[in-house]
Amino acid sequence: MIVIALFLLALLPLSGIAWIFHNGLVLTVDNLFMSLILLTISGICGTLGLFELKKGKTLVAKSANAAAQGVAAASGGTVRGKVQSVEFFESSVGQPNKSIVTLDSGSAAPVMMVFEGDLRNALPVGQTVEVLVRKESGHNVLLNVSYA
């Protein structure tokens, strides 16, 4: 839907340039600059439309693998990927501290998981790991880490 709108927005300035040429108003400096501005707007919208088309094609191919990784992460199990980031958050007294881990499996969208505890030393950024996860009372608990 967005792609169609972007391509329509790319065609609209081109119709303005056609109108300028049709009425014979090209020979003024104002209309020359107006044509350049309209061409720029058209080029930007057309390029964004092409990028959206490309992103949509790669997104469809990656969505199945991302869904499988996300289900494994949500229900407990094994998740494999390269550690992109590990963010640690200290909670208030009586609440468990949390680590947010982002894993990039290469062929799918990154998987983000929330763990109980500090995992900055267990999951070094940049390492490819295989993580065994268990759900315990609503929280992910790290059981085992295998480094590739």
N, C-alpha and C positions, 0 to 999 in steps of 0.2 A: 504494500500500500504506500509506504514512504517512497519507494523507488519510483512509482508512477507519479507521485506528487513532485518529486525532484526533477524528473524529466519534463513534466509540464512547466515547472518553473524555469527550466532551461530553455524551453521553446518560446515562452512569453517575451523575453527580451529580444529574441531574434525576430519576432513579429514587429516589434517596435523599430528595429533597424530596417526591416522591409518597408514599413510605412514611411520612414525618412527617405529611403531611396525612391519609393513610388511617387512621393510628392516633389521630388527634385530639390530637396533641401540639404543635400550632401555638401554643397560648396561653402557652407558657413563653418567657421571655427567651432561655434557652439554645438552644432549638430555632429561635427567630426568627433568631438570629445564625448558627446552623448552616445554616439555609436560605440566608441571604445569602452565606455562604462557599461553599456548594455552587453557587449561581447564578454567583458570580464564577469559580469553576473551570470551570464549563460554558461560560461566555462566552469565557474565554480559549482553551480548547481548540477551540471552534467557530470563533472568529475565526482561529486559526492554520490550521485546516482550510480555511477559505475562501481565505486567503492562499496556501496551498500549491496549491489548485486554480487560482487565477489565475496563479501562477508557472509551473505546469505548462503552461498554455495558451500563454503567451508563450514559454516555453522551446522548445516544439515548433516554433513558427513561426521562431524564431531559429536553431535547430540546423543547418539546411541551409546557411545563409549562413556560420555560424561554421565549419562543417566545410570549406567551400570556402576561406575565408581561412586556416584552419590548414594546409591542404594546400599552399597557395601559399607560406606562410611556411616550412614544413618542407622543401620541395623546391627552394626558390629561385623567384624570379619577382617579380611586382609585388603589393604589399599597400598598400591605401589606407585611411586612417582618421585620426582626431584623436589626437594624442599625449597620452596620459594621464599617463605618468610615464617618466622615464629615470633609472635607477639605475646608478651606476658603481661597479665593484668593482676595486680594485687587487689583482693577484695577486702571488705570490712571484716571486723572481728566476727567469728562465727560462720562465715561464708567461705567456701573453698576458692583458692586462687585458680585462675584460668589461663590457659595458653591457647591462642588461636593459630592453627597451623594451616598453611596453604601449600598443597602439593600439586605439581604440574606433571601430568602423566604423558605429556608430549603430544598425544593424538586427540586429547579431549580438553574440554575447558578445565581450568584448575579447580581442584576440590578443596573446599575450606571446611575444617573440622575444629570443634571446640573441645579441648581436653581439660581435665581437672589436674592441677599442679603445674610446676615449672618444667617445661620441656626444652628450654633453650640449649642445654648441654646434651640432651639425648638426641635431638634432631638438628644437626648442624646445617646451616643454610648452604645450598649448593650440592649437597650429597643426594644421591639417588638411594632411596630407602624402600623397604617393604615393611609396613606397619601392621601389626596385629592389634585390633581394637575390640573392646568389649563394652557393651552398654551396662552401666550399673547405676540404678536409681536415677535414671534420666541424664547421666553424664557419661561421656566417653572416657574410658580408662585405657591407657597404653599398656599392653601386655608384653609385647616383644618388638624389637627393631632389628631388621637385618639390613646391612649395608651392602650395596652392589659395587 
